[in-house]
Amino acid sequence: EHSTEHIYNEIAYPLVEGVMEGYNGTIFAYGQTGSGKSFTMQGVVDPSSQKGIIPRAFEHIFESIQCAENAKFLLRASYLEIYNENIRDLLGADTKQKLE
């Protein structure tokens, strides 16, 4: 019943703040097929109120980097799908390729 904005603010925002302080962060979406994991993580572009956790986190991170002074950042992100004991890199060049 909550919006992706509410979910982001309650769950992901504190995690991203920790990432900006140098800690590792993971968001693990687990559930049955069709339960809304992809929508919650990705959302839709329009309306912007339905952006998912991933675009909101990227905006948060890059806004924080832009405001930082006298600091260097190394940003590394992965987006993996584990389904039927198969792992796929959803940010890779071939998203259909299974990883070992």
C-alpha positions in Angstrom: 0.0 0.0 0.0 3.0 2.3 0.2 4.5 4.3 -2.7 8.0 3.6 -4.0 9.0 7.1 -2.6 7.9 6.0 0.9 9.7 2.7 0.6 12.8 4.5 -0.6 12.7 7.1 2.3 12.1 4.4 5.0 14.5 1.7 3.8 16.9 2.7 1.1 17.7 6.3 2.0 19.5 5.4 5.3 21.4 2.7 3.4 22.5 5.1 0.7 23.6 7.6 3.3 25.8 4.8 4.8 27.2 4.1 1.3 28.1 7.7 1.0 30.1 7.4 4.2 32.1 4.5 2.8 30.1 1.4 3.8 28.9 -1.3 1.5 25.2 -1.5 0.9 22.8 -4.2 -0.5 19.1 -4.2 -1.2 17.8 -7.7 -1.6 14.4 -8.1 -3.1 12.9 -11.5 -2.5 9.4 -12.8 -3.3 7.2 -14.8 -5.6 7.0 -14.1 -9.3 4.6 -11.3 -9.9 4.8 -9.8 -6.4 6.2 -6.5 -7.5 9.9 -6.8 -7.0 10.9 -5.4 -10.4 8.4 -2.5 -10.1 9.7 -1.6 -6.6 13.3 -1.8 -7.8 12.9 -0.2 -11.2 9.6 1.6 -11.2 8.5 3.6 -14.3 9.8 6.9 -15.6 6.5 8.6 -15.9 5.0 9.7 -13.6 8.2 10.4 -11.6 6.4 9.6 -8.4 6.6 5.9 -9.4 10.4 5.8 -9.9 11.8 2.7 -8.3 14.5 2.3 -5.7 17.3 2.1 -8.2 16.8 5.4 -10.0 16.1 7.1 -6.7 19.3 5.7 -5.2 21.4 6.8 -8.3 19.9 10.3 -8.1 20.7 10.4 -4.3 24.3 9.2 -4.9 25.1 11.5 -7.7 23.6 14.5 -6.0 25.7 13.7 -2.9 28.9 13.4 -5.1 28.1 16.7 -6.8 27.8 18.5 -3.4 31.0 16.9 -1.9 34.2 18.9 -1.8 37.7 17.6 -1.5 36.6 14.0 -1.9 37.0 11.2 -4.5 34.4 8.6 -5.1 34.5 5.1 -6.6 31.0 3.9 -7.4 30.4 0.3 -8.2 27.0 -1.2 -8.7 25.6 -4.6 -9.7 22.1 -5.7 -10.4 21.8 -9.5 -10.3 18.9 -11.8 -10.8 18.8 -15.2 -9.1 16.0 -17.4 -10.5 15.8 -21.2 -10.6 19.4 -21.4 -9.3 20.6 -19.3 -12.3 22.4 -16.0 -11.9 22.2 -13.3 -14.5 23.9 -9.8 -14.5 21.1 -7.4 -15.5 23.6 -4.6 -16.1 25.8 -6.7 -18.3 26.1 -6.6 -22.1 24.2 -9.8 -22.5 21.5 -10.0 -19.8 20.4 -13.5 -21.0 23.9 -15.0 -20.2 24.1 -17.1 -17.1 26.9 -16.5 -14.6 28.8 -19.2 -12.9 
